[in-house]
């Protein structure tokens, strides 16, 4: 086997494990698997069309992230995300979102700013029409634009990870009266970024996540 063939084999192996890990992670966070439910290697391998090896490797990675626990000689069980985990994520995220907004005022492009303005405009339209699903999608995209505009791949990656962790509870908050209010807060952040007011953008983005968490607590986690 040549060097290029060996590299391809290694790449395929890790990309396969990565795909299995991403799928299982998404399924756990979306609620497909209940807390304490056993994940069975053979069944998952058959479902995904892979051998047990990439499934086992994905399990180890999921355990490192705290999403499952592996009990020797018994199996792998879902731990999911606790209320304390959600609180910790929101508190950490509030600081990082503020940093993303601050950096976005420095690095945002005209195209990104135009997309952000359009996002807020469409958010107003769907809020008035009561289109909550579209509002939730726009909310996700607003944050992604800001992460991308920050100019930091590391910050963008970290915040997108946090976004995935709380996607279930975020959908709940955006299906309530929080959706239209969230879009108003987006508008304030966008205007601060547009005005190149770093401190205001950072403060508003930080407060935005705190407000989201407080609303979540008020409405419950279930």
N, C-alpha and C positions, 0 to 999 in steps of 0.2 A: 504493500500500500504506500503510495507516494505521500509527500508532506501535505499537498493540497487536499487529497482524499481524507487524510487524518483530520485536518482542520475542519473539513465539511462534516465529518462524522461527529466531532466534538460539538460543533455549532448546532447540528440537527438535534443532538441529544439534549443540549441545554435549552434550545428553543422549544422542544417538545415538553420538557419539564416546566418551562416557563408558561406554556399555554395551559397545561393541566393546572398549575398553581393559580393562574389568573382566573380560570373558569371556576375552580373550587372556592377561591376567595370571593368571587362575585356571587356565587350561589349561597355562601354562608352569610354574607352581608345583606343579600336581598331577602333573606328569610326562607329560602328553599329548605334549608336544614334547620331543625329546631335545636334549641340549647339542650345539651346532653345527648343528642342523637349520635348514634355510632355511624362513622363513615367506613364503609366496607371497600377494601382495596379492589377485590375482584369485580364487584358490581359497578364501581366507578370506572374501572379499566374497560369493562365491556361497554358501558354507556359512552365513553369518550373514544373508544376504539384504540386503546393503547395497552401495553403490558403493565404489569404491576410495578415495575421499577420506577417509571416517572411519577406514578401515583404515590409511591412510598417517599420519593424525594420531595414531592410537593407537600406531603404531610409534614415532613421535617421543617420545611420553610414556614408552613402555616403555624406550626407549634412555636417557632421563634417569634412570630408576630402575635402570639397569644390568642389565636383564633380557635385552636384545637388543643387538646391535651392527649398525649400518647401514653397509655398505660401498658407497660410490658406484659406480654402474654395475654392481653385482653383485647386491645384495639385502640382506635382513635376516636375521640369524642369531641363534639362541638362545644366550645365555651362561649363563643359569640362576643358581643360587646355589652359590658355592664353599664349601669347608669353612671357610675364613677368614671368609667372609661370615656363616656360621652362628655361628661363635664370637663375632664382633663383635656380632651381634644378641643373642645370649644374655647377653653381658656388659653391654651397654647396657640390655637389657630387665630384667636383675636389679635394676639401680638404679631403673628406672622402676616396676617392680612393687612395690618397697619403698615408693616414694613413694605409689603408688596405695593400698597397704594402710594407710599412715599417714593419708592423707586420708580413707579410708573409715571409719576409727574416729571421725572428726569428723562425717561427713555421712551415713552409712548410715541408711536408714529402717527402720522395723520390718518392713515388707513385704520389703525386700531382705535383711535379716538372717534372716527366716524362710525365704526361698528358699535362702539360703546354707546354713542348718542342714539343710534338707531335702535339698539337693544332697549334702552330706557323708554324710547317713544313707543315701541311695540308693546312693552310691558304695561304702559298706561292703557293702551287700547284693550289688551286682553284682560286687564284688571277691571275695566269698566264693563266688559262683556261677561265677566265671571268665568273666563276660560282658564281654569286653575292649572290644567296640565301644561298648557302652552306657557303659562307664567312660570311654572317650575323649571321648564326647559330653558327659558330666557334667563332665569336666575342663575342657573348653572353656567350658562355661557358668559354672563356678565363677569363672574368671578374668574373664569378661564381667560377672558380677554385681559383682565387686570394682571393675572399671574404672568401671562405671556409678555405683557407690556413692561413688567418689572425688569426684564433683561437678565434675570437670574434663573438658569436651568435648575439649580439646586433648590431654590425657593419654590419654583413652579412645581417641581416633582413632589416636594414635601406637602405642599398645600393640596395638590390633586389627590394625594394619598389620603389625607385627612377628609377630603370631600367624599371619597368613596366610603370611608368608615362610617360616616353618619348619614349616608344617603337615605336610608329608610326613615329616620326620624326627621330629616329635613323635608321629605315629601309630606310628612304629617303637618309640619308647621306651615308649609306653603299652601296646604289645602284649607287652611283656616284664614281668618282675617289678616294674618301676618303677611300674606302674599302682596297685596297692594301697598302695605306700609313698607315692606322690604324694597319694593321698586322705588318708592319715594326716597328711601335712604340711598339706593344706588344712584339716583339722580344727584343727590348732594355730593356723593363721592366723585361722580363724573365731573361735576362742575368745579370741584376743588382741583382735580387733576388737570382739567382744561385751563384753569387759572394759574397753574404751576404753584399752587399753595401746598407745599409738602406737608407742613405741620397739620393743616386742616384736613387734608386727605387722609393722613395717617390716623388722626383722632376719629374721624367719621367712620373709617373702615373698622377700626377697633370697636367702636361703639355699636356698629352694625351687627357684629358677631355676638357681642354681649346681649344685645336686644333679642337676637334670634334664640340664644340659649334661655334667656329669661322667659320668653314666650313658650319655649318648649317645656320648661318646668311647669308653667301655669297650666298647660294643656295636657301634661302627662306624657310619659315615654311609650306607653303601650301602643 
